[in-house]
Amino acid sequence: MASGKMIAKTVQEYIDETPVWSDGTTIPQVPMTAMQWRIWGLATAGKFFEGLVVFMTGVALPLMAMEFGLSSAQKGMVGSATLFGILVGATALGGLADHLGRRQLFIAEMLLFFVFLVAMTLSPNFPLVLVCLFGMGLALGCDYPIAHLVISESIPSNCRGRLVLGAFAFQAVGALAGTVLGYMILKGNESVSDWRLMYASAIVPTILVVIGRFYITQSPQWLMSRGQVAKAEAEVARLLKRDPRYPKKISLLEVPDDEPEIEHHKSKFKKLFRPKHLRATILASVPWFLQDLSTYGIGVFTPTILATILGHTSEREQNLAGVIHNDMIAAKGAAFLDILLIVGIVCAILLADRVGRMKLQIWGFVGCAAGLLLAALSTRLPTGTGQTVLIFAGFMVFNFMTNIGPNAMTYLIAGEVFPTKIRGSGAGFAASFAKVGAVATTFLFPIILSEIGIGNLLCFLVGASLLGALVTWRFGIETMGISLENVGRAKSRSNEAPVRHAIHSPAAP
């Protein structure tokens, strides 16, 4: 610079900095570096594997039930085991990112997933299947906060929403891939052990992701929160490495700690419930819980629901051929509906940094309620074309609205509304609290189908969606365009204009 003196900046200010040519011409947006794109690409893997494993279980379940002779309750245990693992892992492991570091947990979670994935393909009995599904859930639960943090703490504020949701979109891609893959394996084979091939198909991609995660940077914001300024400056330099090099030298400015010194040794989870952070904790966790009641219950058991409502039964359904026949019919319908998940998340990516998180979440919840109501009404109709049209219309509306709204926004919001020092713990707690709903609904779904009926449950989920919209409206904090370093200092209500953060560099010499 002309003065020869370097002005210290925060990590986020360096990341948000837009180079300016010597004649004053600015670049339209902050250019992403190769390292930033690498981090983003590797973070998508965890969401893809979650969608693959959780939704593929819905296709694999009939074959597991036949091989191991599962009861309705045991089917519910299979459907909920991975989600219960996510519940535990998001808090028990995700919170460790605030102590051990983002990169360390980012690697460890995928190694854990790999171990249990291999064991799953070799499981000789039902108890070991549950252990492996739970273990994979532990890893995927850890990934909930970690993947969000490694992205959001490494990229510009003005595109944070799009890129975090872009990674989250791979959950829907994984869901579709899991359903299609399950169908193709069923079509190509006729063995009760075909479900093992479904899980085995993810082994090689997992190995590649594990290797790739060794070659990313540590979060500079986390390093600064630990007082490791020199290491943080080195990691910022790696993160922002460009050709030509810019910025040429890094001098970091520490963000003042707004936590009183006396509070530093308190449990990070206790801090989440202090008055200062309680609003953020409620917003991050309660709507996510209400959303997961519907998303996972409907998503995992879509093949079963379609087969039940539409009457796709076989006289030989207790035989292998009959089970596979029904499973393939339901899987095709589920795959078609899963496409709407992808359409919904694409719309969320395009709108999150334009419309705002709160509006999308509120109207998304309302849309989910409308879709579930249509599906519930279909159960009151006699079997026929009218019932088929209504059930598919209801699920199509639900899948689209959940991913443009609460399924995407709850994930995004949970990683944005907490300060850096408790961000991992906050996002992890929110994910765990949400998975209480997911575990409950997936465990109860098979029992309800056989004892109560799907129509009554769908009506209950309509109410849960409307409650989610109400809670979001009441406790809303709009984070669109706000620097993560300002979270906790510049929180705004959902109906207030967000504080925007834009940094430009001085003119290049």
FENUR-V297039 format. One record per residue. NEAR is the number of other ideal C-beta (glycine too) atoms within 12 Angstrom. D_FIRST is the distance of its C-alpha to the first C-alpha in Angstrom with 2 decimals. Layout:
near:NEAR d_first:D_FIRST
near:NEAR d_first:D_FIRST
This chain:
near:17 d_first:0.00
near:11 d_first:3.78
near:8 d_first:5.57
near:8 d_first:5.24
near:10 d_first:6.89
near:19 d_first:7.37
near:21 d_first:9.53
near:21 d_first:12.73
near:31 d_first:14.41
near:34 d_first:17.95
near:44 d_first:19.25
near:38 d_first:20.25
near:34 d_first:16.99
near:41 d_first:15.39
near:44 d_first:18.55
near:35 d_first:18.55
near:34 d_first:15.01
near:29 d_first:15.34
near:30 d_first:12.94
near:21 d_first:12.40
near:16 d_first:12.79
near:14 d_first:11.20
near:9 d_first:14.53
near:13 d_first:14.34
near:13 d_first:16.85
near:21 d_first:16.91
near:19 d_first:18.84
near:11 d_first:22.08
near:19 d_first:21.84
near:32 d_first:19.97
near:25 d_first:20.80
near:30 d_first:23.00
near:30 d_first:22.66
near:19 d_first:25.73
near:28 d_first:25.95
near:33 d_first:25.98
near:24 d_first:28.75
near:27 d_first:30.60
near:41 d_first:30.68
near:37 d_first:31.94
near:28 d_first:34.58
near:39 d_first:35.95
near:45 d_first:36.10
near:36 d_first:38.33
near:41 d_first:40.95
near:52 d_first:42.11
near:41 d_first:42.82
near:37 d_first:44.57
near:45 d_first:46.78
near:50 d_first:47.64
near:43 d_first:48.85
near:42 d_first:50.63
near:52 d_first:52.48
near:49 d_first:53.32
near:46 d_first:54.52
near:53 d_first:56.16
near:48 d_first:58.24
near:48 d_first:59.95
near:52 d_first:61.17
near:50 d_first:62.03
near:45 d_first:63.90
near:41 d_first:67.27
near:39 d_first:67.51
near:39 d_first:66.59
near:33 d_first:69.20
near:26 d_first:71.80
near:25 d_first:71.03
near:26 d_first:71.04
near:13 d_first:73.40
near:25 d_first:71.00
near:15 d_first:72.20
near:23 d_first:70.38
near:21 d_first:68.85
near:25 d_first:67.71
near:37 d_first:66.11
near:34 d_first:64.18
near:33 d_first:63.09
near:46 d_first:61.76
near:49 d_first:59.83
near:39 d_first:58.33
near:42 d_first:57.75
near:51 d_first:54.29
near:47 d_first:53.29
near:37 d_first:54.63
near:41 d_first:52.50
near:50 d_first:49.42
near:41 d_first:50.46
near:32 d_first:50.60
near:40 d_first:47.63
near:52 d_first:45.13
near:36 d_first:45.66
near:31 d_first:46.95
near:40 d_first:44.35
near:49 d_first:41.55
near:37 d_first:41.08
near:28 d_first:40.50
near:47 d_first:37.03
near:38 d_first:35.99
near:21 d_first:37.35
near:23 d_first:37.04
near:31 d_first:34.03
near:45 d_first:33.59
near:33 d_first:33.54
near:26 d_first:36.65
near:40 d_first:38.72
near:46 d_first:37.46
near:32 d_first:39.09
near:28 d_first:42.11
near:49 d_first:43.22
near:42 d_first:43.53
near:27 d_first:45.46
near:34 d_first:47.81
near:47 d_first:48.29
near:32 d_first:49.17
near:24 d_first:51.81
near:37 d_first:53.65
near:39 d_first:53.38
near:23 d_first:55.22
near:25 d_first:57.76
near:41 d_first:58.35
near:27 d_first:59.55
near:18 d_first:62.06
near:31 d_first:63.28
near:16 d_first:67.11
near:16 d_first:67.84
near:23 d_first:66.78
near:17 d_first:65.52
near:20 d_first:63.12
near:37 d_first:61.87
near:32 d_first:61.01
near:25 d_first:59.24
near:36 d_first:57.11
near:42 d_first:56.25
near:35 d_first:55.31
near:35 d_first:53.19
near:47 d_first:51.28
near:48 d_first:50.78
near:39 d_first:49.33
near:45 d_first:46.62
near:49 d_first:45.97
near:46 d_first:45.92
near:47 d_first:43.19
near:55 d_first:41.24
near:56 d_first:41.39
near:50 d_first:38.72
near:52 d_first:36.91
near:54 d_first:36.27
near:51 d_first:34.95
near:49 d_first:32.63
near:51 d_first:31.14
near:46 d_first:30.33
near:49 d_first:29.26
near:54 d_first:27.03
near:46 d_first:25.18
near:44 d_first:24.65
near:38 d_first:22.97
near:41 d_first:24.88
near:29 d_first:25.73
near:32 d_first:27.74
near:41 d_first:29.06
near:41 d_first:32.50
near:33 d_first:32.98
near:35 d_first:32.05
near:48 d_first:34.00
near:46 d_first:36.96
near:36 d_first:36.56
near:44 d_first:37.15
near:47 d_first:39.94
near:37 d_first:41.53
near:39 d_first:42.55
near:45 d_first:45.10
near:46 d_first:46.91
near:32 d_first:46.49
near:37 d_first:47.96
near:49 d_first:50.77
near:36 d_first:51.72
near:34 d_first:51.42
near:43 d_first:53.58
near:44 d_first:56.24
near:29 d_first:56.33
near:34 d_first:56.33
near:44 d_first:59.15
near:33 d_first:61.11
near:22 d_first:60.70
near:30 d_first:61.85
near:37 d_first:64.82
near:19 d_first:65.67
near:15 d_first:65.54
near:20 d_first:67.46
near:19 d_first:70.24
near:19 d_first:69.89
near:24 d_first:69.67
near:25 d_first:66.86
near:35 d_first:64.59
near:39 d_first:62.34
near:30 d_first:61.29
near:25 d_first:59.95
near:39 d_first:57.83
near:40 d_first:55.93
near:26 d_first:55.91
near:28 d_first:53.96
near:36 d_first:50.78
near:27 d_first:50.92
near:14 d_first:49.07
near:28 d_first:46.17
near:36 d_first:45.81
near:19 d_first:45.52
near:19 d_first:42.70
near:36 d_first:40.76
near:28 d_first:41.27
near:18 d_first:39.84
near:24 d_first:36.79
near:36 d_first:35.90
near:19 d_first:35.51
near:20 d_first:32.38
near:36 d_first:30.11
near:38 d_first:27.50
near:38 d_first:28.44
near:43 d_first:27.28
near:47 d_first:24.08
near:43 d_first:25.25
near:39 d_first:28.56
near:29 d_first:27.04
near:36 d_first:25.06
near:39 d_first:28.35
near:26 d_first:29.91
near:16 d_first:27.34
near:22 d_first:26.27
near:23 d_first:22.52
near:17 d_first:21.94
near:25 d_first:24.05
near:38 d_first:22.40
near:30 d_first:18.92
near:20 d_first:20.68
near:36 d_first:22.47
near:40 d_first:19.48
near:26 d_first:18.02
near:28 d_first:21.49
near:38 d_first:21.88
near:38 d_first:18.73
near:24 d_first:19.15
near:21 d_first:18.67
near:9 d_first:18.98
near:10 d_first:16.45
near:15 d_first:14.82
near:25 d_first:12.74
near:32 d_first:11.30
near:18 d_first:10.84
near:20 d_first:11.16
near:33 d_first:13.10
near:23 d_first:13.51
near:34 d_first:16.44
near:21 d_first:17.75
near:23 d_first:21.54
near:30 d_first:23.43
near:15 d_first:26.18
near:20 d_first:29.58
near:22 d_first:31.96
near:24 d_first:34.97
near:13 d_first:36.93
near:9 d_first:37.18
near:7 d_first:40.93
near:19 d_first:40.51
near:17 d_first:38.51
near:11 d_first:41.66
near:19 d_first:43.45
near:18 d_first:44.15
near:35 d_first:41.44
near:26 d_first:44.27
near:18 d_first:45.64
near:31 d_first:42.31
near:38 d_first:42.65
near:21 d_first:45.68
near:23 d_first:44.34
near:11 d_first:44.38
near:23 d_first:40.58
near:36 d_first:40.48
near:22 d_first:44.03
near:29 d_first:43.20
near:36 d_first:40.68
near:35 d_first:43.24
near:29 d_first:45.98
near:43 d_first:43.89
near:49 d_first:42.69
near:44 d_first:46.13
near:37 d_first:49.05
near:53 d_first:48.30
near:51 d_first:47.42
near:37 d_first:50.80
near:44 d_first:52.63
near:53 d_first:50.89
near:45 d_first:51.74
near:45 d_first:55.38
near:55 d_first:55.57
near:52 d_first:53.01
near:45 d_first:54.28
near:43 d_first:57.91
near:50 d_first:57.94
near:48 d_first:55.66
near:45 d_first:57.45
near:44 d_first:60.92
near:51 d_first:60.50
near:46 d_first:62.78
near:41 d_first:65.35
near:40 d_first:65.18
near:38 d_first:65.66
near:33 d_first:68.55
near:33 d_first:70.14
near:36 d_first:69.81
near:34 d_first:70.53
near:21 d_first:73.42
near:28 d_first:72.28
near:21 d_first:74.79
near:21 d_first:76.89
near:10 d_first:80.44
near:13 d_first:79.31
near:23 d_first:76.19
near:16 d_first:77.32
near:16 d_first:77.32
near:24 d_first:74.29
near:19 d_first:74.60
near:22 d_first:74.85
near:34 d_first:71.85
near:33 d_first:69.68
near:25 d_first:70.98
near:35 d_first:70.05
near:43 d_first:66.71
near:34 d_first:65.76
near:30 d_first:66.76
near:37 d_first:64.75
near:42 d_first:61.71
near:29 d_first:61.67
near:32 d_first:61.67
near:43 d_first:58.94
near:34 d_first:56.73
near:25 d_first:57.14
near:40 d_first:56.14
near:46 d_first:53.12
near:27 d_first:51.63
near:35 d_first:51.20
near:44 d_first:49.02
near:33 d_first:46.55
near:26 d_first:46.77
near:40 d_first:46.14
near:46 d_first:43.05
near:25 d_first:41.56
near:31 d_first:42.05
near:43 d_first:40.49
near:32 d_first:37.34
near:21 d_first:37.10
near:28 d_first:37.84
near:41 d_first:36.33
near:32 d_first:32.89
near:19 d_first:34.62
near:26 d_first:37.83
near:35 d_first:36.99
near:45 d_first:38.54
near:39 d_first:41.23
near:27 d_first:42.81
near:43 d_first:43.05
near:51 d_first:44.60
near:38 d_first:47.11
near:32 d_first:48.34
near:46 d_first:48.29
near:44 d_first:50.68
near:30 d_first:52.93
near:37 d_first:52.99
near:49 d_first:53.87
near:38 d_first:56.75
near:30 d_first:58.02
near:40 d_first:57.96
near:46 d_first:59.72
near:32 d_first:62.30
near:31 d_first:63.14
near:44 d_first:63.54
near:34 d_first:65.76
near:24 d_first:67.93
near:32 d_first:68.49
near:29 d_first:70.38
near:21 d_first:72.92
near:22 d_first:73.78
near:14 d_first:76.36
near:18 d_first:75.14
near:14 d_first:74.43
near:13 d_first:71.97
near:17 d_first:71.12
near:26 d_first:70.18
near:22 d_first:68.10
near:18 d_first:66.14
near:30 d_first:65.51
near:41 d_first:64.38
near:30 d_first:61.97
near:24 d_first:60.68
near:41 d_first:60.14
near:45 d_first:58.29
near:33 d_first:56.19
near:32 d_first:55.10
near:46 d_first:54.49
near:43 d_first:52.39
near:33 d_first:50.23
near:44 d_first:49.75
near:56 d_first:49.12
near:51 d_first:46.22
near:42 d_first:44.65
near:50 d_first:45.14
near:50 d_first:46.01
near:50 d_first:45.97
near:47 d_first:42.35
near:53 d_first:41.09
near:52 d_first:42.62
near:50 d_first:40.78
near:49 d_first:37.44
near:53 d_first:37.93
near:49 d_first:39.02
near:51 d_first:35.69
near:49 d_first:33.65
near:48 d_first:35.48
near:45 d_first:35.18
near:39 d_first:32.40
near:43 d_first:30.85
near:33 d_first:33.17
near:44 d_first:36.30
near:42 d_first:35.18
near:49 d_first:37.08
near:42 d_first:40.13
near:49 d_first:40.10
near:53 d_first:39.78
near:48 d_first:42.34
near:45 d_first:44.79
near:48 d_first:44.55
near:50 d_first:45.27
near:41 d_first:48.16
near:38 d_first:49.64
near:42 d_first:49.48
near:46 d_first:51.27
near:30 d_first:54.16
near:40 d_first:54.94
near:46 d_first:54.48
near:37 d_first:56.79
near:31 d_first:59.39
near:38 d_first:59.66
near:46 d_first:59.74
near:33 d_first:62.34
near:32 d_first:64.49
near:44 d_first:64.25
near:34 d_first:66.99
near:26 d_first:69.22
near:30 d_first:68.81
near:31 d_first:69.53
near:18 d_first:72.80
near:15 d_first:73.82
near:18 d_first:72.39
near:20 d_first:71.01
near:38 d_first:67.64
near:29 d_first:68.19
near:19 d_first:68.21
near:34 d_first:65.02
near:43 d_first:63.21
near:25 d_first:64.28
near:29 d_first:62.88
near:43 d_first:59.52
near:33 d_first:59.50
near:23 d_first:59.64
near:35 d_first:56.88
near:46 d_first:54.53
near:30 d_first:55.28
near:28 d_first:54.69
near:46 d_first:51.28
near:36 d_first:50.36
near:21 d_first:51.58
near:30 d_first:49.67
near:42 d_first:46.40
near:24 d_first:46.97
near:20 d_first:47.83
near:29 d_first:44.99
near:36 d_first:42.26
near:39 d_first:38.55
near:38 d_first:36.32
near:43 d_first:33.18
near:40 d_first:32.04
near:31 d_first:28.27
near:35 d_first:27.86
near:37 d_first:25.31
near:45 d_first:27.39
near:38 d_first:25.55
near:28 d_first:27.05
near:41 d_first:30.55
near:31 d_first:32.94
near:20 d_first:31.05
near:27 d_first:31.10
near:28 d_first:34.34
near:25 d_first:36.08
near:20 d_first:39.64
near:33 d_first:40.48
near:16 d_first:41.21
near:17 d_first:37.99
near:15 d_first:34.74
near:32 d_first:32.24
near:21 d_first:28.96
near:20 d_first:26.26
near:28 d_first:22.87
near:20 d_first:20.04
near:27 d_first:16.37
near:21 d_first:13.80
near:30 d_first:10.22
near:23 d_first:7.69
near:16 d_first:8.14
near:23 d_first:7.52
near:15 d_first:6.80
